[in-house]
Amino acid sequence: QVQLVESGGGLVQAGGSLRLSCAASGSIFSGKGMGWYRQAPGKQRESVATITGGGSTFYADSVKGRFTISRDNAKNTVYLQMNSLEPEDTANYYCNRASVFRWPWGQGTQVTVSS
């Protein structure tokens, strides 16, 4: 069974930064597309950023220019650097495969941005 563990969330003021990490046990990220997703109260889960197995990156329009997704295959870890945070970024953030074949969702890490 694959277990996804997200970390790095917290409470920050608007304009601040956070770096999220995602680690997996039971499988490896190498060669797999990975993504970050978020879900705010009363809203559906949405894709935030994606990094393909080949290293190409894609971002939601709402975070483009502010967030950066990266990966370290040697550490089996995916990161999300979040800069210039806005209150609208407040949500629980999750990672998973960027594929129809997804692993079970982890607990996520909470990001709260105050205005």
N, C-alpha and C positions, 0 to 999 in steps of 0.2 A: 504494500500500500504506500502511495506517495503522500507525503505530508509537506504542505507549504506553510512557511512561517514568515510573516511580515513583521517588520520592526522599524523604529525610527520616527514614528508619529509623535505628536505633541500639540501643545497649545502655543501659538505664536501670534504676534501682532501682524496686521496687514503690512505688506512690504518685506516681511521676514522670509527666512529660508529654512528648509528641512531637507534631509536626505533619507529616503526610505530604502530599506534593504529587503530582499526576498531570497530565502534559502529553501532548498528542497532536499528531502531525504527520500531514498528509495528509487531515485532516478537521476538523470543528469540533464543539464540544460543544453549542452553542446549539440549543435545541429537542429535545435528546436526553436521555433518562434515563441517569444514570451511577451507578455503584455502586463500593463498596470490598468486596473479598473477601479472605479469608485462608486459609492452609493451613498447618497444623502438621504436624510429622513423624508419619507413620502415620495421619493423619486426612484426611478429604475436604475439598475446598475448600468454604467456607461464605460466605454473604453476611453482611456486617457492617452496611452502611449503604447507603441508596439516596437519590438526589435526582432527582426527576422534571424533565422539561423545564420545567414550570411552577413549580418551586421547592419542591414538597412533599417532606418528608423522612420516612424510615422507618428503623428500627434493629432489629437483633437484640436480643432480650431481654437477652442477656448483656452488652451494651455500652450499653444505654439509660441515659441520665443521665450517662454518662462520655464518650462520643464525640459529635462534631458534624461532620456533612458539610456542605460549602458549595461554591459554585462561583463563578468569575469568568469569565463568557463572553468579556469583552474580552481576557482573557489566555489563553483556551482551556485553563483549568486547573481541576481539582477538588481539594479539600483534605479532609483528615480530621484534625481536632483530637482528640487522645487524651489524656484526663486520668485521674488515679487509676488508672494502669496496674497490672495484676495479672499474676502469672506465667502465668496461663492465657491471656493475650493474646499470648504469644510465638508468632510465626508469620511466614511470608512474606506480605506484604500486596500485593495487586494491585488495579488499577482496570480497569474495562471498562464497556461499555454495559450498562445494566440492561434487557436485552431479549433475546429469543431470537436476535436478529441482533447477534452480538457480533463485535468485532474480534479479531485474534490477540492472545493474552495476551503481556504484556511480561515482563520478568525479575522484577518485583516488588521490594520493598524489605524487608529483614529487620528485624523488631522483636524484641528479646530483653529480657525483664523478669526481673530477678533478685529473689529473695525476701530 
